[in-house]
Amino acid sequence: MKIKKVKPYNQEEDKTKQLSRMFNTISSKYDQFNDIMSMGLARVWRKKAILSLKPYKHDTILDIAAGTADIGIKAFEYITPTQITGIDVSEKMLEIGKEKVAEAGLNDKISLKVEDVSKMNFADESFDAAITSFGIRNFDKLEESIREVHRVLKPKGKFVILEMSEPRMPIVKQGYLLYTHTLIPFAVKTFSNDPKAYKYLTKSMEAFPQGKEFIAILNQNGFNCLKYKTFFMGVCSLYVIEKYSS
Ligand SMILES: C[S@@+](CC[C@H](N)C(=O)[O-])C[C@H]1O[C@@H](n2cnc3c(N)ncnc32)[C@H](O)[C@@H]1O
């Protein structure tokens, strides 16, 4: 399946480099914008994603595209991991994350590293579980990245994916498009330091595969789907998948 490649600034430059630059630029406003854009729902959805790891082994968790470390910090509230490793390509997002981790008193529990998910420096079978919230639609090499997560997970390791999606019901879809194409750009104009970045965030949501289409990609790259659920009439999707050995 050919996935349309959406890049923030131009078509020529490597997508991951552009994304690292983009998230570095918006890092100081990211948390605030995320809350406004999702009307606070991102926090609720992250909680659901973290809780979906509860029935499974989750001592060591890899938080992919960790950004400002909300998943790592909240994971210690909702479930009982022993160690979380967060990775991201944006140094500045992680810097903010490190401040938040220190404030939460979790320096010895959460480590944050600059790493690209498509070529991680971890040994095979290092983690019990992996999670990514609002990260996967940004990965330049989607299938390579999924296979990398497969490599670093222990046998039968679980991978939780939370991502924005487009509602299928026509009436809901119309409301959603009105929201993303009028209200969000308006909010961006009033408060953004990089309007292109926020345009990318909505355009990339529309281009990313969802539901059955995405599950087929996960199946082809070493995972079985245990659970697929959507929230808020399809605006957000949650996948709980399990590594299978071939
Ligand atoms: C929308 S933010 C999500 C941050 C956080 N997980 C959350 O729940 O808010 C997407 C993050 O993906 C990161 N990212 C993009 N491409 C990546 C890659 N190839 N490897 C690791 N992180 C990546 C970006 O730097 C950014 O911090």
The ligand as an ORCA input file, in Angstrom:
! r2SCAN-3c Opt
* xyz 0 1
  C       2.919     14.848     17.905
  S       4.389     14.536     18.808
  C       3.853     13.356     20.021
  C       4.565     13.508     21.341
  C       4.005     12.690     22.501
  N       4.135     11.277     22.289
  C       2.577     13.029     22.836
  O       1.803     12.132     23.199
  O       2.225     14.211     22.832
  C       5.270     13.531     17.656
  C       6.719     13.273     18.053
  O       7.261     12.312     17.121
  C       8.652     12.568     17.047
  N       9.214     11.837     15.886
  C       8.977     12.080     14.581
  N       9.672     11.214     13.818
  C      10.339     10.392     14.654
  C      11.227      9.298     14.463
  N      11.563      8.894     13.228
  N      11.736      8.670     15.555
  C      11.408      9.099     16.810
  N      10.582     10.145     17.060
  C      10.055     10.782     15.992
  C       8.692     14.091     16.936
  O       9.951     14.635     17.167
  C       7.628     14.484     17.981
  O       8.183     14.754     19.241
*
